[in-house]
Amino acid sequence: MKHASILLTAAVSVLGLSACSSESPEPVEQIVVREPGQAEAATPDAAPAQDAVAAGRAAFAACVACHTVEPGEASGAGPNLAGVVGRVAGSVDDYAYSDALQNSGLTWTAQELDAFLADPAAKVPGTTMAVGAVSDAEKRSAIVAYLASLSE
Amino acid sequence: MSDIADARPPRSKAAKWTRRGFIGAGTLVGGALIVGVAIRSGNPVGKLKPIVAGGEGEALINSWVKIDANNLVTAIVPHCEMGQGANSTIAQMLADELDVDWENVRVMDAPADGNYVSHHAARMFVGPGTLPDRPNQVGFMEPTYDGLFTQLGKLAGAYITGGSSSVRSTGQNGMRIAGAAAREMLVAAAAKAWGVAASEISTENATLTHAGSGKSEPYSAFAAAAAEQELPRAPKIKQVSEYRLMGTPAPRKDIPLKVDGTAIFGIDGGPEGDELRYAAIKAPPVVGSSVASMDASTARGMAGVLQILNMGDFVAVVADSYWQAQQALNTIKTTYSKTDIDDLDSEQMFANYSAALDEAGESGGNSKADVGDATAAFQSAATKIDAEYRVPFLAHATMEPMNCTAWVRDGKCDIWTSTQVPLMSRDGAAEGAGVSADDVTMHSVFLGGGFGRRLTPEYTNQAARLAKATGYPIKMIWSREEDTAQDFYRPADISRFQGGLDENGKLVSWNNVHCSDDEPAEAPLVEFYDIPNVSIRGAEVEPPLRLGAWRSVAHSQHGFFVESFVDELAHEAGQDPVEFRRSLLKNSPRHLAVLEGVAKMANWGSDLPEGYGRGIAIARSFNSIVAEVAEVDMTGGMPRVAKMYCCVDAGFAMNPDGLTAQMESGIVYGLTAALYDEITIKNGAVEQSNFHDYHMMRMDDAPEIAVHIINGAPDNIGGAGEPGLPPAAAALTNAIFAASGERIRELPVAKHFA
C-alpha cells in the first residue's frame, strides 16, 4: 500500500506473551511509527498529486471524529458518508439533520461538496456542521476525491 | 510566603508514597519534631485481603505531625483528597489538640516524604515489641484498636480512602492522639528546661507559657528537646467542652488551590521536561474478551502518532498529544475473542436474578438477620403486603476520567494518578513495569472525584505497561466513552419483601430476600426499627460484569428498598409515613431525633401546592444517621425535586461546613442516579457511552437543599462522604407516590416518565 510505504521509519515487532505470571504480559504487537522528537514522515499533503484519493483519506483523519465511512456503519455526530457523492443531501436514515440541510434541495456533486467544505455555514446557513471547514483548496479536492471513492 | 503558597505541592517534587516512606518514620530534620501514630485493626481484612498490599507495615493507618523551625504545624495524612475535604478536617482535629491556630497549620496529603525516612524508625514502627530503650530522637506511639468497626478494619488494612472513614478513624484515633502527644512532649521539654512543673505550663497558639515566671517560647524552641522526652502512653485528649477548632467551620485548606487553578490533579501530574507523550486506549467491550486482531493501517499515517500497540487486553495509540492519540485510535479496527457472555443482555441478567430469588423462596438463601419467626407471623398477620423492587447497574462518572502517567526507567517506576488506593495502585504499577513495589514511587495528587471508582489499580497497570513498552513517560487518558464502558459498576439488584401488619396497623413481620452480596453487611438490616419478626436473606448470583463499590456501596440500593417498603406499609396501615416510622423507632432515640428533626424542617403535614408531594426516608450508614424529606413537583412531564431537607447525626460534626457539603453532595449524586441513570447490557457490552445517555443532574434540576446537624454522640462519630446518599432515592419515590399515587418500584425514575 502506497500510504504505508512513505512511513520510512515504521517498524513492526511482534512479541510473544510473557511466560512470567507475576508480571503483566508484554505487548502482542508493537508498531513503532517513529521515536519521540523524530520528524514525522512527509505529510499526506505532499503526496503525489495523482494519488488524490490517498491524500484525501489522510486528510479525512480530521473528519473521522464525526463521520463514519463504512457502508452500513451507524452515523456518529455527523452522518455516515459512504456513497455521499451523488446522493441527495439529508438522506441518511439514521441521522437527524438540521432543517436547513434537510431542506437544502442539494445533491452532493463533487462541486457542491467542495463548496460546502470550503464554508459549510455559508453554503447552507443553519447547518449543524459547525466545524470542519477546509480552507486549503488542494486538500479539499483530495477529500472530495476520497469521498467519491467510497461506495455505498 | 502565604500559607497557600506554602501548602502548594511543587510539581513532581510533591510528597511521595514510596513503600519505604509509607512505613518510614520521622527523625529530626532542621529542628522539626515529627510524631507519628499508627492505627492498627485486629480485624480480619476479609475479602479485600487478596487485593490489598501485603506488607506487614501496610496494615496500618499512619498519622503524622511535623512542627518545624518556623513554628508551622503540618498534618501529614494517609488519605486522598477527592473533593471531600476530610484531610483538612483531620488537620483541624490535630490543631485543636496541639493548641495551634488554624492559620499556622498546613496539610500534606501523604504520610511522609523522603527526608524523614529512617530505617531505624521503620523497624520500630513495624515491630512494636522491638522498640529500643531510647528512640532515636523520634516519638512514637502505636495504639492498637481492636474490633472497633469491621468495615473500618478492612479499609484501614487496605490503606483506602473510602468507607467514609477518614475523620472517624484517622482523625479521631490518629491525628488527635498525635497532636495531644506532641503537645505533652513539648510541655515536658519546657518544664525540664525551665525547672518548673509541667502542670504549670499552658499552651496556646503554638506557644508554651509559664505564668508564674513569665517565661514564654514558641513550640519550635523545644522541638528538638521534645523528641527526647518519654512517649506519653495515653495522652489526654480534649473533652467536647474544651474544643476550640473542632466543631467549627474552619476554611478548607484545599479550596484556594482549586479556586486559583494551582491544584495538581492526577490528570495534571507528570514529570517536568518535554519527554512526556500521550496514550489513548480501548479495551474489549465484553468482559473476559481479548483483542483478536488489530488493523491500524489508517492510524499509522496519522499526525503525531508514535506507536500503536496491541497489548492483548487492550489496544493503544501513543502520540505527541492526547487528541492525536485518540483520533488515531478511533480509526483502528479491532476484532475480539468470543466469550460465554457475547449474547448476554440486561433482560437475561434480571431473569437470572429473579430465578435466584425464586429458588430462595420465603426462607432460603443466606441468612443475614433472623429474629422471631417472620414466616409464621406473616401467615397470621391481619394485613399482608408484598413488593418487589429493582435497581440497575450504575457507573461512577467521575468528572476526571481514569488516567495515569507512568515512567519506567532504570528499574524504577514513577506514577502520577488519581487513586483511592495508592498501595494497590503501586502494586499494579510494579506488576506492569516489571519492577519491585519498592521501586515504584507514587506521586500524590488530588482526585477529580472518586465515589469508589478509584479503588481499582487496573488503569495504573495499563499505563505502567505502556511506559515500559515505549521507554518514555506516558500519560494515558481514557476517553469518556472508555470510562463509561469499562467501569466497575454498582451491582443491579432485585429485592423482594413480605410485610405483615396486625389489626392495629403495627408491623409484626418483615421478610426480605435480595441478590447482592452486601458490603457493608449492615446495609439491608433494619435493627433500628422495632419489628418482632425479621428474616433477611441473600440469594447468590454472580453477574458476569465488573462490579465495584459505588458511593455508599450496598446502602445505595438497600436505602431505596427498605424505605420504599416501609412507606408502602405505612400507607397500607393507613398511617402517616412519619408517624408510622416514629412508632417503629421508639427504641432508637438518635434515629427518632433525626426523623423528627427533618419532619420539623420540612414542616411535614403542612399544605403543598397542587401537584406536589412530600416523601420521607431514613437510613444509617457508616455510623451516621440521616433522614431526608423530598418535595417533588409533578406538574411537569417529569418529576422535579424542588427541595430536599436533610437532618444528620454523625455523632459530632468536626467541621459542620464539611459535613453539610457532603450531605448535599451525597443527595445530588443519589438523586442523579435515582432520576436518570442505568447501565444496560446488550450483547455482553455496556450500551451507554457518554453524558448524552448517562445523565448528570444539572444545576437547573438540582433541588434547594437544607441540612440540619445533630451532634448526638460526640464520642462515637460517623462518616460523612456517603451517608447522605442512601435515603435520597426513597425520599424521592415516596414523594412521587404522595403526589400522584404512582409507586415507583424500579429505578431510574425517568423510565416511568418516558
Contacts between the chains, C-beta under 8 A, distances in Angstrom:
chain1	res1	chain2	res2	distance
A	1	B	297	6.9
A	3	B	297	7.6
A	3	B	301	5.3
A	4	B	297	6.7
A	4	B	300	6.4
A	4	B	301	7.2
A	6	B	301	7.7
A	7	B	300	6.0
A	7	B	301	6.7
A	10	B	300	6.6
A	17	B	312	6.9
A	22	B	431	7.0
A	23	B	431	5.9
A	23	B	432	7.8
A	23	B	434	4.9
A	24	B	431	5.3
A	24	B	432	4.7
A	24	B	434	7.9
A	24	B	461	6.0
A	24	B	464	7.7
A	24	B	465	5.2
A	25	B	311	7.4
A	25	B	312	5.4
A	25	B	313	7.8
A	26	B	469	7.3
A	27	B	309	4.8
A	27	B	310	6.4
A	27	B	311	5.3
A	27	B	312	7.5
A	27	B	465	7.8
A	27	B	469	5.2
A	28	B	291	7.1
A	28	B	310	4.6
A	28	B	311	6.7
A	28	B	312	4.7
A	29	B	294	6.5
A	29	B	309	6.9
A	29	B	310	4.0
A	30	B	307	6.6
A	30	B	308	7.9
A	30	B	309	5.2
A	30	B	310	7.8
A	30	B	469	6.0
A	31	B	296	6.2
A	31	B	300	6.7
A	31	B	307	6.3
A	31	B	308	4.2
A	31	B	309	7.2
A	32	B	306	7.5
A	32	B	307	5.4
A	33	B	300	5.8
A	33	B	305	5.1
A	33	B	306	5.8
A	33	B	307	6.3
A	33	B	308	7.0
A	34	B	306	6.0
A	35	B	306	7.3
A	36	B	275	6.9
A	36	B	277	5.7
A	36	B	306	6.1
A	36	B	320	7.5
A	36	B	472	5.7
A	40	B	303	6.9
A	40	B	304	7.5
A	41	B	301	8.0
A	43	B	303	7.4
A	44	B	301	6.8
A	57	B	298	7.3
A	58	B	301	5.5
A	58	B	302	7.5
A	61	B	298	7.1
A	61	B	301	7.8
A	61	B	302	4.9
A	61	B	303	7.2
A	61	B	327	6.4
A	61	B	328	7.7
A	61	B	331	6.9
A	62	B	327	7.7
A	64	B	327	6.9
A	64	B	330	5.7
A	64	B	331	5.7
A	65	B	327	6.3
A	65	B	330	6.6
